[in-house]
Amino acid sequence: MAEPTRTPDELPPGQPPREEEQMPWLEELPPKKIVAELDRYIVGQEVAKKAVAIAVRNRWRRAQAPEEIRDEILPNNIIMIGPTGVGKTEIARRLARLAGAPFLKVEASKFTEVGYVGRDVESMIRELVDVAINMVRTEREDEVYPDAEVRAEERLLDILLPPTSPATPPPPPPAPSPGEKGEGRAENRPLFVVSSKGDVTAKPTDADTESQERRRRTRDKLRQQLKAGALEEREVEIEVQQQSFPGLEMMQPPQGMEGPDVNFTEMLQELMPKKKKRRTVHLHEARRILIDEELKKLVDMDDVVNESMDRVENHGVVFIDEIDKIAGERGTVGPDVSREGVQRDLLPIVEGSTVQTRYGYVRTDHILFIAAGAFHASKPSDLIPELQGRFPIRVELSPLTEDDFVRIMTEPENALTKQYAALCASDGATLEFTADGVREVARIAAKVNEQLENIGARRLHTVMTTLLEDILFALPDYPIKHIVIDGAVVRERLTKIAGDEDLRRYIL
C-alpha cells in the first residue's frame, strides 16, 4: 500500500500547515444537522436524506448504549431506489466527505461478469480496512507533524554543515624520570572531566571551544536561512531507500500463495534487502523526503492498526452502488446465474461474518451497508429473498422535475453555473447566468429527459456543454470579457438542436 505524502509543498518553509476546519464525526451530528450538510450539495430527496441521517446517527446511539445490549443492536441497512441521476451516488459521495468513520463506495457490477463471478465479494471489507488504515495514519501523522518537521530540519542542517570528526586525543605525556619533580610538568598534562555517571572525557581546549562556538553560530545562521526559504533551490545529497525493485510487480505468486489475503509483491519486498542510494535533489524536495521518513518513525503502526480495526467493525459504512445490476429474473440461465451467485456471496457479508485481511480478522456484524440502484430493467423483488431481508429499510427517490433542475443549477455550493463561472475566470472572463437563462436550460433538459432516456441531473451536463462549447473554445481571444447567458442566448444556441430529433438524440 503506497505511503501518502503529508508535506504541504505549496507552503513557504517554516510556516505551519494550514489548519482545515475540523468537522465533527458524522455520527456525532444530530440527524437534522446531517440533512443540512447534505442539503448544501443535493437538492430534494428529503426522504432519502432523512433515512440515511437516522441510520448514521444510530451508530453513535449504539455506542452510548449499555454494554450488555450493545452487541445486539444491529444496523438498519438501507436500499435506495430511484432512476439514474437523482442523487443516490451523490449522497454517498457527500457522506464520504463528512464521515470521520471509514467509508467505502463500491459498485456491485464489479463483482460479476457475464457467465462467471468477477472479484471476490470479501474484497470490499479489505478495501474498507485499507481506507481506515490510511485515515488513522493520516490523523496520527498530523499530530506528530511539528515534531517531524523539527527532526527533518536538524537532519538538513547536518547535511548542510556536516559534523566534524571527533578530535584525536593528545598522546599521554611521558612519565617523569626518577628524581624529576612532577609539579613543574603539571601544566602539560591533559585535564579530564568526570560526569555524574562516571564517564571520563577530555576537557576541551580553548581552540576546541572556539571552534565549537564558531560552528554553533554558523548552524544558527543556516537555520535562519532555512526558515526564511533562502536555501530552497540549493542542491543537497541525501540517502534514500529504494521503494521497489524493477520487474517485481510482474512476478506471479507460486502455487498455494494465490488469493486476496496474500500480497505477494509486498511479501517479496519485505524479504528483499533494503537498498539505499544517494540522490542529489533540491532542498525543498529533501525536506519532503526527510519529513516522510521521520513521520514513519514517529507513528506507531501497531496503534494505527488496532484503532483502524475498531473503527471498521463499529463505525464502518459500505455503499454498494448499482445493486440492480446483480438482480435478474430467477430461474433463467446465462448471466443471471452469475448475478444470483454474487447475491449469495453478499449474504454473509451483509448479515455478519468474519473476513480475513492482512491486518487481522474483521467482523462485519455492525458495518452499515447502504445499497442503491435504478432498477430500470428489474425491481427490488427480483433480488433473492434472503438479500432483501438484509436491507429492511427501502427509500424511493423521486424523479427530478424542471423546478428541481433550476434549484440544482443555483442552490448547491458546487452548482454547475458556479463551476463554469470559475472556469471562465481562469481566462480573465466573467460568466453570468440570468434567471430566465437558467430556467430555459432547465426546461430544455427536462424536455429532453422526457423524450429520450431519463438520466436525471446528468442531462444538465450535456446541455451546458453544448451551450458553452463555442464560448469556451474561443475564450482566450474572446472579445467580450463579461459574458451574459440569458433565455434568448440559450434558445438561439439550443432550440435548433432540441427541436431536431436526430440532433437531439446524438448531441443532448
Buried (B, 14 or more C-beta within 10 A) or exposed (E): EEEEEBBEEEEEBEEEBEEEEEEEBBBBBEBEBBBEBBBEBBBBBEEBBBBBBBBBBBBBEBBEEEEEEEEEBBBBBBBBBBBBBBBBBBBBBBBBEBBBBBBBBBEBBBBBEEEEBEBBBBBBBBBBBBBBBBBBBBEBBBEBBEEBBEBBBEBBBEBBBEEEEEEEEEEEEEEEEEEEEEEEEEEEEEEEEEEEEEEEEEEBEEEEEEBEEEEEEEBEEBBEBBBEBEBBEEEBEBEBEEEEEEEEEEEEBEEEEEEBEEBBBEEBBEEEEEEEEEEEBBBBBBBBBBBBBBBEEBBEBEEBBBBBBEBBBBBBBBBBBBBBBBBBEEEEEEBBBBBBBBBBBBBBBBBBBEBBBBBEEBBBEBBBBBBBBBBEEBEBEBBBEEBBEBBEBEBBBBEBEBEBBBBBBBEBEEBBBBEBBEBBEEEEBEBEBBEBBBBBBBBBBBBBBEEEEBBBBEBBBBBBBBBBEEBBEEBEEBEEEEBEBBBEBBBEBBEEBBEEEEEBEEBB
